Amino acid sequence: MLLMAATVLAQGPGYNYQKPEPPRGTYLPPATGVPATTRPP
């Protein structure tokens, strides 16, 4: 699941993963352990 979240972030904005999340990884759950700075706006 964590890998999937990272994959979603890698795909970039506009790629939703079954959940309504903020675009460009504006907010990333601490469970992933990946900072939102990985995908700048």
Secondary structure, DSSP 8 states (H G I E B T S, - for coil): -HHHHHHHHHH-TT---SS---GGGSS--TTT---GGGS--
